[in-house]
Amino acid sequence: MPETLAALDFETLREIRTTAPETVLPRVRDRVRRPLLAEDGRLFIVAADHPARGALGVRDDPTAMADRYGLLARLVTALERPGVDGVLGTPDIIEDLALLGALEGKVVVGSMNRGGLKGARFEMDDRFTGYDVPGIVAAGIDFAKLLLRVNLGDFATAATIEASARAVDAAAAARVPIMLEPFLSRWANGAVQNDLSAEAVITSIAITAGLGNTSAYSWLKLPVVPEMERVMASTTLPTLLLGGDPSGSPDETYASWEAALALPGVRGLVVGRTLLYPPDGDVAGAVDTAAALVHG
């Protein structure tokens, strides 16, 4: 647990949630704000919106993210490190962090559609069950984020695409930048699998960039895949790289991020489980390595 975080902080958090719920939203809204981008024009965001989709596993531990206090402690550790610009989460995570005082001077990204629960038969019907744009504006949140998995073999995809387009419109109308995370996906052995070929990622970008009445506030959140030069040549939208499911050695992962971060149009990283649950348990060390890749 970070030195600045103690059991007393969690006791206070629980007490506020129980006895003063009307003060929770103001703690998010009234935090110290900052410009979206750092002075170098880059952005490093720690992601923590996985639990709301029922995705609690990391590597071979299916419940790694289930301990909320452990997750919050890891997030506070990450947010205290120099070079970490902010956090991505659903309202419960964001509000917990605000009550712990961890969001002062940080960029906050609100996760929108978490209804496509991992492993559900309706997973492709990815409804907007988290933040909506009015809620993002009311909470003073800096950035919106949605996930768009395009499954050509599942009719539920159509409704998700339409809802995503409306979210892009709403964000643009409110002048809130929106982070779009696209994949081409398919059902395989009862589970949704994302196609991580360059061709699939490029196709998903083409579909996603065209959503809504304007792309002026649209950003992309993309996986690091082979032939990233081709991928980045397919879009003019500002792009952040996602960490994805942790696999391979940390050194291989960092090397792939470093190469992709050097490409035109790439503005930074949005990474969660890879850094919050590193194999050696050193959250601060993993975060510092990633921050150095983003900000130098």
N, C-alpha and C positions, 0 to 999 in steps of 0.2 A: 504494500500500500504506500502511495506517495507520502513523504513527510508532511506535506501540507493537508493531507486528508486523514481524518481520524474517525473512529466509530461515532464520536459525538456529532460529526457532520451528518452522518446518515440518520442519527436519531433526530436531529433538527429537521432534516429533509422530510422524514416520515411525519413529524409533528405538524409541519406546515401543510403538507398534503391533507392531513386529517382535520385540522382546526382552522386553517386560513386558505382554502382553495382559491379564493378571489385574488390572492396576491401572487399566484403562480405565473399567470400570463404577463403581468407587469414586470416580473423579474426578467423575462425574456425580452420584452419590448424595450425596457428602459436600460438595458445593458450599455456599456460603452461601445460605440460603433467604430468602424474603420473603413477605409476605401476597400473595394472588392479585391483589387490586385495589389500585390506588394510593389515596392518601388522598382523592382526589376521586371515588372510586368508578368510575374509568375504567380502560381497558386498551388498550395499543397494542403489538401483537405483529407482528414481522417474520416473514414466511412463507418457508420454503425447503424445502418437501417435494416440489416439482415434479420434480426429477431422478429420483427413485425410480420414477416412473410413466412414465419415458421422455420427459417433456415438458421439453426443454432450450431451446426457442426463446423469444425475446423480440422482438416486433415482426417485422422482416424478417430477423433473424439466427436461423437454425434451430438453432445450437449455442451460443448466448450463455452458457448455464449449464454448458457442458461442462468448462470449465477450473475444476477444483475449488479450486485455490489462489486464483484470481481471485474465485470465489464466496465463499470463506472470508474473504478480505480485505475484500470488500464487507460481509459480515455483521458482521465485527468493527467496521468503521467505523460501521455502523448501531447496534450494541449499545452503543457507547461514547457515543452521543449522549444528552443529557438528554431524558427523556420517553419513551424506548423501554423498555417494561416486560419484554420477553422475546422468545422466538423459537419458531417452529413448525418441526419437522423430523423426519426419520426417524432411526433410531439412528446411522447413519454420520455425518450432519451434526452431531447433538447431541454425539456423542462427540468429534468433531474440535474443536468449539467448546469443550468442557470441557477438553480437553488444551491448548488455547491460552489457557485462563484467562478466557474471554469470558463465562462463564455465572454468575459470582459475583453474587449478589443479583438474579438474573433469574428470571422466570417461564419455565418450560420446558413446551412443549406437544408431546406425542408423537403423531405421525401413524401411523394404524393400517392402513387398507386402501389399498394402492398396487398391487394386482394387476391392476387394469383398465388395462393399458398403453395409452398413447395410440396410436391407429391400429390396434390389434389387433382381429382378428375377434371375440375374446372380451372386448372392452373392458367390456361391461356386466356381466360376471361378475367383479365387483370384490372380489377376495378379500383377506383380512386378512393381508398379507404383511409388515407392519412391526411396530410395537409391538402387544402385547396388554396387557390390564389387569394381569396378574401382572408382566409386564416393566416396565410403567409404575410400579407400586408398588415393585418391587425397585430401580429406578433413582432413586426419589425425585422422579419427574416430577410436575408440578403439575396437568396438564390433559391430557385425551385429545382426539383429533380424528378424525372419520371423514367420508368423502364418500359421499353417497347420491344417485346419479343414477337416477331412476325413468323407465324407458323402457317405456311400455305396449305397445310392439310387439316386445319382446324378452323371451323367457322367462327369460333369465339374471337379469333384474331380481329375480325372486322370491327366489332364493337370497341375493342381496345384501341385500334388505330383511330377511330372516330373520336373517342374520348380524349386521346392524346392530342389530336388536332385542336380540340376545344380548349384544352389546357394551355397549349401554345398561344392561342388567341387571347385567353384570359391573362396570361403572364405578360404578353406584349402590351395589352391595354393598360396594365398596371405598371409598366416599365420595370418589370422584374425579370432578370435573366433566368433562363430555364435550361437546365442540363438534361439532355436527351441521351439515354443509354439504349442503343438499338442492337438487336441481334436477329439473325435468321435462325429459327429454332425448328425442331421437329420432335415428334414423339418417338421414343426408342425404348422398348421393353418397359413400357408403362411410365417412363420418366421423360421430362423435357430436356433435350440436349441442345446446346447452342453450337452452331457451325462456326468454327474459328478459322476457317480458311480466309485468305485475303479476298477472294471473290465474294464470299458471303458477307463479309463485313462491308465491302464496298457497296454491295446491293442494299444492305440495311441502311447505310448512310444516305443513299439516293432516295429511299422511301421516306426516311425520317426528316431529312432536310426540307422536304416539300410540304411538311405539315403546316396547316394554319394559313391565315391571311398574310402573315409576314414572318420572315425568319430573322428579323432584326435583333431579337433578344435570345435567339437560339444558340446554344452551345452543344457540343457533342462530348460524350463520355464513352471512350472506346477501349476495347481490349488491345493488348499488345500481341500482335500476331506476326507470322512470317510475312515478309514483303511489306513492311509498314510504310516504305516510301510510296508504293502504289496506293496504299490506303489513304495516306495524307494528301496525295495528289488528286483524290476524288472529292475534296471538299474545301471550301473557303471558310467554313465556320470555325471559330475558336474551339480548340479541342483539349480535353483533359484525359489522361490515361487512367484506366482502372486497373486495380490489382488482380481481381478475380479470385478464384479458388486457389489457395496456396498449393503449389506443387513444384517439384524440383528443388534444387538447392537454393538457398538465399543468394549466393554469389551469382548464379545463373539468372535469377530473377532481377537482381540489381543491374546486371550487365544489359539485359534486354530493355529495362526502363531507361538506362542511360543513353542507349543508342536511339531509342524512340523520342526521348526528350529533346534531342538535337535537331529533329525534323521541323521544317517550317510549319507554323500553325499550331504546334503543340505548346500549351501554356502551363502544363503542370500535371500533378498526380492527384487521384482520389483513390485512396487505398485503405482497407479496413483490416480484415482478418490476418493478412500476411504480416502486418506490423504489430497488431494488437496481441497476436498469439504466435510469436516467433518460436522456432524450434528450441532455442536456448533459453527462452523465457525473459530475455533482456529487451523489454519494450522500448526503453529509452534509447538503447543502442541501435535497434532496428529503425526507429523513427529518425534518429540523427543521421543515419546513413541515407535514408530516403530524402530528408530535407536538404542534405548536401548535394544530392543529384538534381533537385529542383532549383535551389537557389545558389548553388555553387559555394 
